[in-house]
Amino acid sequence: MIIVGLLVAAVVVWWYMTTLTPQDITDLTDTWINTVTETNNPQLVYNLFCSDGNLVGTVSQVKRKGEDIKKYFDYFAKLPGIHVTNKVYNISKVTSSVFVNTAFITWKWDGLPEPLTARMTFIYRNKCIFQLHSSALPEVNEDLLEVSNLA
């Protein structure tokens, strides 16, 4: 009977540790933003990624893994005056432990002539970032906008 109780407890703990909610994803993304813009500590930003995570950063042309993720944030998290002026999250559940946050985040830092809006896709596995892909939002294509009826 004790063994059954221990197994049930183990399953409950495992379920709790691997089950995410949209609010968890909001909180995890906010933590990432705060770590980049307030803590400005590349190691702490890197620690938010899964051990096998990867990054395609807004101001980079290469896919980064491992310590190269930290090297990216040695630059990006230390931009003088970096902060977020706006954020919009679009969170989708893939499984109980995998979520995608397709976010639009507007950045500003000293020397940047005008705010930069990035479309950022965070893929969370459990409670870490498995993949982060980011790029600057392109200019509006009026022809595409007209045929899409998305205005």
Backbone torsions as a table, in degrees:
resi	resn	phi	psi	omega
1	MET	NA	-38.1	178.7
2	ILE	-64.2	-39.7	-179.8
3	ILE	-63.5	-42.0	178.1
4	VAL	-62.4	-43.2	178.3
5	GLY	-61.5	-41.7	178.2
6	LEU	-66.0	-39.7	177.4
7	LEU	-63.6	-43.9	178.3
8	VAL	-61.4	-44.7	179.0
9	ALA	-61.5	-41.4	179.3
10	ALA	-63.5	-41.7	178.9
11	VAL	-64.7	-42.5	179.3
12	VAL	-62.8	-44.8	178.7
13	VAL	-63.7	-45.2	178.3
14	TRP	-59.3	-46.0	-179.5
15	TRP	-61.1	-45.1	-179.7
16	TYR	-62.1	-40.6	-176.9
17	MET	-73.1	-24.3	-176.1
18	THR	-110.7	0.6	-179.8
19	THR	-101.9	121.9	-179.4
20	LEU	-110.6	161.5	174.4
21	THR	-125.1	163.3	174.4
22	PRO	-56.4	-35.0	177.9
23	GLN	-64.6	-37.9	175.7
24	ASP	-58.8	-41.6	-178.3
25	ILE	-67.7	-40.7	174.4
26	THR	-58.5	-48.4	-179.0
27	ASP	-63.2	-42.2	179.7
28	LEU	-64.5	-40.5	179.1
29	THR	-68.5	-41.4	176.4
30	ASP	-61.5	-39.3	177.3
31	THR	-61.9	-43.0	178.6
32	TRP	-60.4	-48.4	179.6
33	ILE	-58.9	-47.6	-178.9
34	ASN	-63.5	-35.7	179.0
35	THR	-67.8	-37.8	178.0
36	VAL	-71.1	-44.4	-168.5
37	THR	-95.9	-23.7	-177.0
38	GLU	-110.9	-44.8	179.2
39	THR	-77.7	-36.9	179.4
40	ASN	55.3	34.5	-176.7
41	ASN	-111.2	105.9	-177.3
42	PRO	-56.0	-36.6	179.9
43	GLN	-64.7	-42.0	179.1
44	LEU	-67.7	-35.4	175.3
45	VAL	-64.1	-47.4	179.2
46	TYR	-57.8	-38.0	-179.5
47	ASN	-64.6	-17.4	178.6
48	LEU	-78.9	-11.6	179.4
49	PHE	-88.5	148.8	172.1
50	CYS	-62.8	157.2	-179.1
51	SER	-61.1	-26.7	177.4
52	ASP	-107.8	20.8	-178.1
53	GLY	-71.8	166.3	178.2
54	ASN	-145.0	162.9	-174.0
55	LEU	-140.7	132.8	165.2
56	VAL	-119.7	100.6	-170.7
57	GLY	-82.6	159.3	-178.0
58	THR	-58.5	-42.7	-175.6
59	VAL	-107.7	33.9	-180.0
60	SER	-135.3	156.4	-179.6
61	GLN	-110.5	5.9	-176.7
62	VAL	-128.1	156.5	173.2
63	LYS	-83.8	132.2	-175.7
64	ARG	-116.4	144.7	176.0
65	LYS	-134.8	161.3	174.1
66	GLY	54.5	-137.2	-177.4
67	GLU	-60.7	-21.8	178.4
68	ASP	-65.8	-25.8	174.5
69	ILE	-64.4	-46.9	178.7
70	LYS	-60.1	-41.2	-179.6
71	LYS	-61.3	-37.3	176.8
72	TYR	-60.4	-44.7	-178.1
73	PHE	-78.1	-14.2	168.8
74	ASP	-60.0	-29.4	176.6
75	TYR	-91.2	-59.3	-167.6
76	PHE	-66.5	-44.3	-177.2
77	ALA	-72.2	-11.5	-178.8
78	LYS	-106.8	10.8	175.3
79	LEU	-62.8	129.1	-177.5
80	PRO	-59.9	130.2	176.1
81	GLY	74.5	14.2	-177.0
82	ILE	-62.4	132.6	175.8
83	HIS	-159.9	166.5	179.2
84	VAL	-105.6	130.6	179.2
85	THR	-99.9	-19.6	179.3
86	ASN	-161.0	150.3	176.7
87	LYS	-150.0	140.9	176.2
88	VAL	-134.4	123.0	-178.8
89	TYR	-105.6	139.5	173.9
90	ASN	-127.2	99.8	-170.0
91	ILE	-103.1	130.9	178.6
92	SER	-126.4	137.5	177.6
93	LYS	-90.1	130.0	176.0
94	VAL	-99.7	-52.8	173.6
95	THR	-140.0	-176.8	179.4
96	SER	-65.6	-18.1	-178.3
97	SER	-122.0	5.5	179.0
98	VAL	-129.9	125.0	177.4
99	PHE	-131.6	154.8	174.7
100	VAL	-119.9	130.5	173.7
101	ASN	-116.4	104.8	175.2
102	THR	-91.2	99.9	-171.6
103	ALA	-109.3	152.5	170.5
104	PHE	-115.7	114.0	-174.2
105	ILE	-123.5	128.2	-179.8
106	THR	-100.6	122.0	-175.7
107	TRP	-106.9	152.6	172.3
108	LYS	-145.6	141.3	173.2
109	TRP	-149.8	161.9	-179.0
110	ASP	-57.0	133.5	178.3
111	GLY	90.6	-12.9	176.7
112	LEU	-81.6	120.6	-173.3
113	PRO	-59.7	-36.4	178.0
114	GLU	-148.0	156.7	-179.3
115	PRO	-54.5	148.6	179.9
116	LEU	-113.7	119.7	175.1
117	THR	-93.8	126.2	179.0
118	ALA	-111.8	139.2	169.2
119	ARG	-92.0	122.5	-171.1
120	MET	-126.1	124.0	177.7
121	THR	-108.2	111.2	176.1
122	PHE	-98.6	125.5	170.6
123	ILE	-109.0	116.2	179.8
124	TYR	-101.1	131.6	171.5
125	ARG	-119.0	121.6	-171.1
126	ASN	56.8	-123.1	-176.6
127	LYS	-116.7	28.4	178.0
128	CYS	-130.9	161.7	179.4
129	ILE	-83.4	114.7	175.8
130	PHE	-81.0	-42.2	177.7
131	GLN	-145.6	139.0	171.9
132	LEU	-129.0	119.6	178.3
133	HIS	-122.8	127.4	-174.4
134	SER	-138.4	143.4	174.0
135	SER	-151.4	155.9	177.9
136	ALA	-65.8	140.2	178.7
137	LEU	-66.8	127.0	-179.0
138	PRO	-73.8	166.1	174.4
139	GLU	-63.2	153.0	179.0
140	VAL	-67.1	130.8	173.9
141	ASN	-93.5	105.6	-173.9
142	GLU	-62.0	-38.3	179.7
143	ASP	-64.1	-44.3	178.4
144	LEU	-65.5	-41.2	179.0
145	LEU	-60.0	-41.7	-178.8
146	GLU	-65.6	-46.2	-178.0
147	VAL	-74.5	-21.5	-177.5
148	SER	-84.2	-21.4	-176.8
149	ASN	55.9	40.3	-178.3
150	LEU	-107.2	4.3	-177.1
151	ALA	-67.7	NA	NA
